[in-house]
Amino acid sequence: SIFLREKDSENEWQRAGVELPQHMLELQKKGRAITTFYGDMGGTESPTDLIIRVWLFLNHLCQEHAGQRVLVVCHYHVIKAFRILLTNVDPTMYAQEWKRSLPNCYVDWYSRRDRDGKVHTFYSRRVGFALRDAGDPTVEHMDASRDEEELNFRSTRHTLNCEDLRA
């Protein structure tokens, strides 16, 4: 999907040994006073840009694939964006939630079916799996730790009010 395609970030460029142009570095320094969560002023994708793309993707899924089982395979930051949107994080807490780390090889599963098997019109459960020893390439087991969270809301419930916008 065009909404989930990987985008380059400053970190990826630096890991590859590529220096950003001077004008981008100067724009980033000016923008640091705001916060890099909303953009780095240098043209690379911010976490909020990614969250918007994931939200567009979720809307696409609702319109084009309603009633179907869907598997989305993606990387770390996209998983974090899904979690922010699907676990009803308050928009004023997005930047703080973004800082929370997830283990490598993490899988998040969202279901409208609750523990008792009842199907809802909203996501009622999130189950996460973290592969144990994911950093060890010699491991031959597939053991994973599991965490589960009950969800009982519509994923699009939050809107910002006047007080939130002034904060």
Secondary structure by P-SEA (a helix, b strand, c coil): cccccccccaaaaaaacccccaaaaaaaaaacccccccccccccccaaaaaaaaaaaaaaaaaccccbbbbbbbcaaaaaaaaaaaacccccaaaaaaacccccbbbbbbbcccccccccccccbbbbbbbccccccccccbbbbbbbbbbcccccccccccccccc
